[in-house]
Amino acid sequence: MKIFPTILLVVSLMLSGCTPTGSTAPDTHTGAQTEAETKAISELKPLGRTYEENGTLWLGFSGSGAEFTFKGKKLSVTIAGDSTAEGGDENSQARIAIFVNGERQTDDMINESEKVYQVIDESTEQTADIRIVKLSESANSLCGIKSVDCDGTISPALERAMKIEFIGDSITCGYGVDDEVKEHHFSTKTEDCTKAYAVKTAEKLDADYSLVSLSGHGIISGYSDGKVQQKNQVMSRYYDKFGFSYGTFGNSQKAFSVPWDHSSFEPDVIVINLGTNDASWCKQEEDRLDSFTEKYREFLAHLREVHPDAKIVCTLGIMGEDLYPWIELAVQQYTEETGDKNVYTMKFDQQDMNDGIAADWHPSEKTHEKAAEKLAGFIKEIS
């Protein structure tokens, strides 16, 4: 078992004999195979943090997945669910999307231990770019790419010139972006990281990305009533792990038990968007603000330790800018202490009610689009 800097999967490339399905329903036909042809080991390019166990490529954080180019007539993908898939809360199951040549063909919830999706079923040979993306976050559920089956060939997608790592909370996850009723609450059904600012920013810059994001998390506290500090909901606990989830996967493993190899994804730029949840705890109390500043500096130091050459952009503001001055202070102090000139601050514009408000007062896709425009422009300036 290993974490994949370069993903090598045994791909059973054979004609599936499956019938076409709609855009959201899996094809679970198990009819006889015809013209079966098993190819040698092939490569998939990973998206975000992935982990291979017994031939299944597990996806944790939002935006994780794989992409490749397919040439042939028939292509199907088998997705495995974790311990929450069957009989679990339907609002906590993993949401997956499959894109064909940039168009979303499949959008589905993983509510079974295994689902088969007929991605391409044509009478003539096709060449298509395939991207499999986990739309929902890791805390509630994980899923895995169990196999890719086809009658042709696959090859990994090309590496892009720029790599960006995004570290954030529910905003980065795309919490509620598909539900613009502010009084509604969390559901993985309405979470879609591809409609949130981070993935949009990467697309605008034609960059590879990795998301390390968990709803409700912060630097010193998760979302709080101001009376109890949520010390376990801090990103530093999970940054060096494959992920975090309440469910288990594979052989009853916990995502938190799997260490992450930072050398497998060396970002040119790291974007931190944390502090929104901390504000609910800090409440402008001096000792809490001092603690936030100190822990932010420590987190910057750790990022620099594992990624010595990356430019680091520290952001805040979409759902409130209360702690932005203390982020600026943390960066100033860190820079003065270390001489590190590759750390920057950038304040997002606060969401506008006229642009729509999503579940639990989270940003709409229009707000995310505006944020991505601003961040992409800033990254261009410092690159």
C-alpha positions as CSV (number, residue, x, y, z in Angstrom):
1,M,0.0,0.0,0.0
2,K,1.3,3.5,-0.7
3,I,0.2,7.0,-1.3
4,F,0.4,7.9,-5.0
5,P,2.7,10.7,-6.2
6,T,2.2,9.0,-9.6
7,I,-0.8,6.7,-9.7
8,L,-0.2,3.3,-11.2
9,L,-3.4,1.1,-11.1
10,V,-4.0,-2.3,-12.6
11,V,-6.7,-1.3,-15.0
12,S,-8.8,-4.1,-16.5
13,L,-9.3,-2.7,-19.9
14,M,-12.1,-4.8,-21.5
15,L,-15.3,-4.5,-23.3
16,S,-18.0,-4.3,-20.6
17,G,-21.1,-5.2,-22.6
18,C,-23.0,-2.6,-20.5
19,T,-25.9,-0.6,-21.8
20,P,-25.9,3.2,-21.8
21,T,-27.3,5.0,-18.8
22,G,-28.5,8.5,-18.0
23,S,-26.3,11.3,-16.7
24,T,-26.9,10.5,-13.0
25,A,-27.7,6.8,-12.8
26,P,-25.1,4.1,-12.6
27,D,-25.1,1.1,-14.9
28,T,-25.0,-2.1,-12.8
29,H,-25.6,-4.5,-15.7
30,T,-23.5,-7.6,-15.3
31,G,-24.1,-9.4,-18.6
32,A,-21.6,-11.5,-20.4
33,Q,-18.3,-9.9,-21.4
34,T,-17.5,-9.9,-25.2
35,E,-14.2,-9.4,-26.9
36,A,-12.5,-9.3,-23.5
37,E,-9.0,-7.8,-23.7
38,T,-6.9,-7.2,-20.6
39,K,-4.2,-4.6,-21.0
40,A,-1.0,-4.0,-19.0
41,I,-0.8,-1.6,-16.0
42,S,-1.8,1.9,-17.1
43,E,-1.6,5.2,-15.4
44,L,-4.1,7.7,-14.1
45,K,-3.1,11.2,-13.1
46,P,-4.2,12.0,-9.5
47,L,-6.2,15.0,-8.6
48,G,-5.6,16.2,-5.0
49,R,-4.8,13.8,-2.2
50,T,-5.4,10.1,-3.1
51,Y,-4.5,6.9,-1.5
52,E,-4.3,3.4,-3.1
53,E,-5.3,0.4,-1.0
54,N,-5.7,-3.1,-2.6
55,G,-6.2,-1.7,-6.1
56,T,-8.8,0.9,-5.1
57,L,-7.8,4.6,-5.4
58,W,-9.5,6.3,-2.4
59,L,-10.6,9.9,-2.6
60,G,-10.8,12.0,0.5
61,F,-10.7,15.8,0.5
62,S,-13.0,17.8,-1.8
63,G,-11.8,17.9,-5.4
64,S,-9.7,14.7,-5.2
65,G,-10.0,12.3,-8.1
66,A,-8.2,11.3,-11.3
67,E,-8.0,12.4,-14.9
68,F,-6.9,10.6,-18.1
69,T,-7.3,10.4,-21.9
70,F,-9.3,7.5,-23.3
71,K,-9.3,6.1,-26.8
72,G,-11.8,3.5,-27.7
73,K,-15.6,2.7,-27.9
74,K,-16.5,1.5,-24.5
75,L,-15.5,2.9,-21.1
76,S,-16.9,2.3,-17.6
77,V,-15.8,3.3,-14.1
78,T,-16.5,1.5,-10.9
79,I,-16.8,3.6,-7.8
80,A,-16.5,2.1,-4.3
81,G,-18.3,3.6,-1.2
82,D,-17.0,3.8,2.3
83,S,-18.7,2.6,5.5
84,T,-21.3,5.4,5.2
85,A,-22.4,4.5,1.7
86,E,-25.1,1.9,2.6
87,G,-27.7,2.7,5.2
88,G,-26.0,6.0,6.2
89,D,-27.4,9.5,6.3
90,E,-28.2,10.4,2.8
91,N,-27.0,14.0,3.5
92,S,-23.5,12.7,4.4
93,Q,-22.8,10.3,1.5
94,A,-20.1,11.1,-1.0
95,R,-21.0,13.0,-4.1
96,I,-19.1,12.2,-7.3
97,A,-18.9,13.7,-10.8
98,I,-17.5,12.4,-14.1
99,F,-16.6,14.9,-16.8
100,V,-16.1,14.0,-20.4
101,N,-14.3,16.6,-22.5
102,G,-15.0,19.1,-19.8
103,E,-18.8,18.4,-19.8
104,R,-20.4,17.0,-16.6
105,Q,-21.8,13.6,-17.7
106,T,-22.4,12.0,-14.3
107,D,-23.4,13.5,-11.0
108,D,-24.4,11.0,-8.3
109,M,-24.4,10.1,-4.6
110,I,-22.5,7.0,-3.6
111,N,-25.2,5.2,-1.6
112,E,-24.0,1.7,-2.3
113,S,-20.8,-0.2,-1.6
114,E,-20.1,-0.2,-5.3
115,K,-21.5,1.5,-8.4
116,V,-20.7,1.1,-12.1
117,Y,-21.0,4.0,-14.5
118,Q,-21.0,3.6,-18.3
119,V,-19.1,6.7,-19.3
120,I,-18.7,6.0,-23.1
121,D,-20.7,3.5,-25.2
122,E,-20.2,4.3,-28.9
123,S,-20.2,2.4,-32.2
124,T,-17.1,4.2,-33.4
125,E,-13.8,4.9,-31.7
126,Q,-13.7,8.0,-29.6
127,T,-10.9,10.0,-28.0
128,A,-12.0,11.7,-24.8
129,D,-10.5,13.5,-21.8
130,I,-12.0,12.0,-18.6
131,R,-12.0,13.6,-15.2
132,I,-13.4,11.9,-12.1
133,V,-14.0,14.4,-9.2
134,K,-15.2,14.0,-5.6
135,L,-17.5,17.0,-5.2
136,S,-18.1,16.6,-1.4
137,E,-15.7,16.9,1.5
138,S,-13.9,14.1,3.4
139,A,-15.3,14.6,6.9
140,N,-18.7,13.0,6.1
141,S,-17.6,10.3,3.6
142,L,-15.0,9.0,1.2
143,C,-15.2,7.0,-2.0
144,G,-12.8,5.2,-4.3
145,I,-12.1,4.5,-7.9
146,K,-12.2,0.7,-7.9
147,S,-11.6,0.1,-11.6
148,V,-11.6,1.6,-15.0
149,D,-12.7,-0.8,-17.7
150,C,-12.6,-0.3,-21.5
151,D,-12.0,-1.8,-24.9
152,G,-9.2,0.7,-25.8
153,T,-6.3,2.6,-24.1
154,I,-5.9,5.2,-21.4
155,S,-3.0,7.5,-20.7
156,P,-2.6,10.0,-17.9
157,A,-3.5,13.6,-18.4
158,L,-0.6,16.0,-18.9
159,E,0.8,17.9,-15.9
160,R,0.0,21.6,-15.9
161,A,2.7,24.2,-15.6
162,M,1.4,25.5,-12.3
163,K,0.3,23.7,-9.1
164,I,-1.8,25.3,-6.3
165,E,-2.7,24.0,-2.9
166,F,-5.8,25.5,-1.2
167,I,-6.2,25.1,2.6
168,G,-9.6,26.2,3.8
169,D,-12.9,25.5,5.5
170,S,-16.5,25.1,4.2
171,I,-16.0,28.0,1.8
172,T,-13.3,26.1,0.0
173,C,-15.4,23.0,0.0
174,G,-18.3,24.7,-1.8
175,Y,-20.7,24.2,1.1
176,G,-24.3,24.6,0.1
177,V,-23.4,26.2,-3.3
178,D,-26.2,24.2,-5.0
179,D,-28.8,25.4,-2.5
180,E,-29.4,29.1,-2.5
181,V,-31.8,29.1,0.5
182,K,-29.8,30.6,3.4
183,E,-32.0,29.0,6.0
184,H,-31.1,25.5,4.8
185,H,-28.3,23.5,6.4
186,F,-25.4,21.2,5.5
187,S,-25.8,18.4,3.0
188,T,-23.2,16.7,0.8
189,K,-25.9,16.7,-1.9
190,T,-25.6,20.5,-2.2
191,E,-21.8,20.6,-1.9
192,D,-19.8,21.1,-5.1
193,C,-16.2,22.2,-4.9
194,T,-16.0,22.7,-8.7
195,K,-18.4,25.7,-8.3
196,A,-16.3,27.2,-5.5
197,Y,-13.5,29.8,-5.7
198,A,-10.5,27.4,-5.3
199,V,-11.2,25.1,-8.3
200,K,-12.4,28.1,-10.3
201,T,-9.1,29.9,-9.6
202,A,-7.1,26.8,-10.7
203,E,-9.1,26.6,-13.9
204,K,-8.5,30.3,-14.7
205,L,-4.8,29.8,-14.2
206,D,-4.8,26.4,-16.0
207,A,-3.2,24.9,-12.8
208,D,-3.3,21.6,-11.1
209,Y,-4.8,21.8,-7.7
210,S,-5.1,20.1,-4.3
211,L,-7.7,21.0,-1.8
212,V,-7.2,20.5,2.0
213,S,-10.5,21.8,3.3
214,L,-12.9,20.9,6.1
215,S,-16.1,22.6,7.0
216,G,-16.1,24.3,10.4
217,H,-12.4,24.2,10.9
218,G,-9.9,26.9,11.7
219,I,-6.5,27.9,13.0
220,I,-7.2,27.6,16.8
221,S,-10.8,26.7,16.9
222,G,-13.6,25.3,14.8
223,Y,-17.0,27.0,14.7
224,S,-18.0,27.9,18.2
225,D,-20.7,29.4,20.4
226,G,-17.9,31.6,21.9
227,K,-18.0,29.6,25.2
228,V,-16.3,26.4,24.2
229,Q,-13.2,26.3,22.1
230,Q,-13.3,23.6,19.4
231,K,-9.7,22.6,19.7
232,N,-10.0,19.4,17.6
233,Q,-11.3,21.3,14.6
234,V,-8.1,22.9,13.6
235,M,-6.5,22.3,10.2
236,S,-3.0,21.7,11.6
237,R,-4.3,18.3,13.0
238,Y,-5.0,17.1,9.5
239,Y,-2.7,18.9,7.1
240,D,-0.1,16.1,7.3
241,K,-2.7,13.3,6.8
242,F,-4.5,11.8,3.7
243,G,-7.7,13.3,5.1
244,F,-10.2,13.2,7.9
245,S,-13.5,11.4,7.9
246,Y,-16.0,10.0,10.4
247,G,-16.4,6.9,8.1
248,T,-13.9,4.2,7.4
249,F,-12.7,2.8,4.1
250,G,-11.2,-0.4,2.7
251,N,-10.1,-2.6,5.5
252,S,-11.8,-0.3,8.1
253,Q,-9.1,2.3,7.9
254,K,-9.5,5.9,9.1
255,A,-8.3,8.6,6.7
256,F,-6.6,10.3,9.7
257,S,-4.4,7.2,10.2
258,V,-2.7,7.6,6.8
259,P,0.2,10.0,6.7
260,W,0.6,12.3,3.7
261,D,3.8,12.5,1.6
262,H,4.1,16.2,0.8
263,S,6.7,15.6,-1.9
264,S,4.0,14.0,-4.0
265,F,2.5,17.4,-4.7
266,E,4.8,20.4,-4.7
267,P,2.7,23.5,-5.1
268,D,4.1,26.7,-6.7
269,V,1.4,28.6,-4.6
270,I,-0.3,27.8,-1.4
271,V,-3.5,29.7,-0.6
272,I,-4.8,29.7,3.0
273,N,-8.4,30.8,3.6
274,L,-8.8,30.1,7.3
275,G,-10.1,32.4,10.1
276,T,-13.9,32.6,9.5
277,N,-14.6,29.9,12.1
278,D,-12.0,31.2,14.5
279,A,-13.8,34.5,14.6
280,S,-16.7,32.8,16.3
281,W,-14.4,31.9,19.2
282,C,-12.0,34.9,19.3
283,K,-14.8,37.4,19.8
284,Q,-12.2,40.2,19.8
285,E,-10.9,39.0,23.1
286,E,-7.2,40.0,23.4
287,D,-5.8,36.7,24.7
288,R,-7.7,34.7,22.0
289,L,-6.5,37.0,19.3
290,D,-2.9,36.7,20.5
291,S,-3.3,32.9,20.4
292,F,-4.7,33.1,16.9
293,T,-1.8,35.2,15.7
294,E,0.8,32.9,17.3
295,K,-0.8,29.7,15.9
296,Y,-1.1,31.3,12.4
297,R,2.7,32.0,12.5
298,E,3.4,28.4,13.6
299,F,1.2,27.1,10.7
300,L,3.1,29.3,8.2
301,A,6.4,27.9,9.6
302,H,5.2,24.4,9.1
303,L,4.1,25.1,5.5
304,R,7.5,26.6,4.8
305,E,9.2,23.5,6.2
306,V,7.4,21.1,3.9
307,H,7.2,23.4,0.9
308,P,10.3,25.6,1.0
309,D,9.8,27.1,-2.5
310,A,6.1,27.9,-2.6
311,K,4.6,31.3,-2.5
312,I,2.0,31.5,0.3
313,V,-1.1,33.7,0.0
314,C,-3.0,34.3,3.2
315,T,-6.6,35.3,2.6
316,L,-9.9,36.0,4.4
317,G,-13.1,38.0,3.9
318,I,-15.8,36.3,1.9
319,M,-18.0,35.5,5.0
320,G,-16.4,38.2,7.2
321,E,-13.1,39.9,7.7
322,D,-13.0,40.1,11.5
323,L,-9.6,38.4,11.8
324,Y,-8.0,39.8,8.7
325,P,-5.9,42.4,10.6
326,W,-4.5,39.6,12.8
327,I,-3.6,37.6,9.8
328,E,-1.8,40.6,8.4
329,L,0.0,40.9,11.8
330,A,0.9,37.2,11.8
331,V,2.4,37.5,8.4
332,Q,4.3,40.6,9.3
333,Q,5.7,39.0,12.4
334,Y,6.6,35.8,10.6
335,T,8.3,37.7,7.8
336,E,10.3,39.8,10.3
337,E,11.4,36.7,12.2
338,T,12.4,34.6,9.3
339,G,13.2,37.0,6.4
340,D,10.8,35.0,4.2
341,K,9.5,37.3,1.5
342,N,7.3,34.8,-0.2
343,V,4.3,35.2,2.1
344,Y,1.5,37.6,1.0
345,T,-1.9,38.8,2.2
346,M,-5.0,39.4,0.2
347,K,-8.4,40.3,1.4
348,F,-11.5,38.9,-0.4
349,D,-14.5,41.1,-0.9
350,Q,-17.3,40.2,1.4
351,Q,-20.3,38.4,-0.2
352,D,-23.1,40.6,-1.6
353,M,-26.6,39.7,-0.8
354,N,-27.6,40.7,-4.3
355,D,-25.4,37.9,-5.6
356,G,-27.4,35.2,-3.8
357,I,-26.7,33.5,-0.5
358,A,-26.4,29.7,-0.2
359,A,-27.2,27.3,2.6
360,D,-26.2,28.5,6.1
361,W,-25.3,31.9,4.7
362,H,-22.5,30.5,2.5
363,P,-21.4,32.1,-0.7
364,S,-23.3,31.5,-4.0
365,E,-21.6,30.4,-7.1
366,K,-21.7,34.0,-8.4
367,T,-19.8,35.1,-5.2
368,H,-17.3,32.3,-5.7
369,E,-16.7,33.4,-9.3
370,K,-15.9,36.9,-8.2
371,A,-13.6,35.6,-5.6
372,A,-11.8,33.4,-8.1
373,E,-11.3,36.4,-10.5
374,K,-9.7,38.4,-7.7
375,L,-7.5,35.6,-6.5
376,A,-6.4,34.5,-9.9
377,G,-5.4,38.1,-10.7
378,F,-3.4,38.4,-7.5
379,I,-1.6,35.1,-8.1
380,K,-0.7,36.3,-11.6
381,E,0.8,39.5,-10.1
382,I,3.1,37.6,-7.7
383,S,4.1,34.8,-10.0
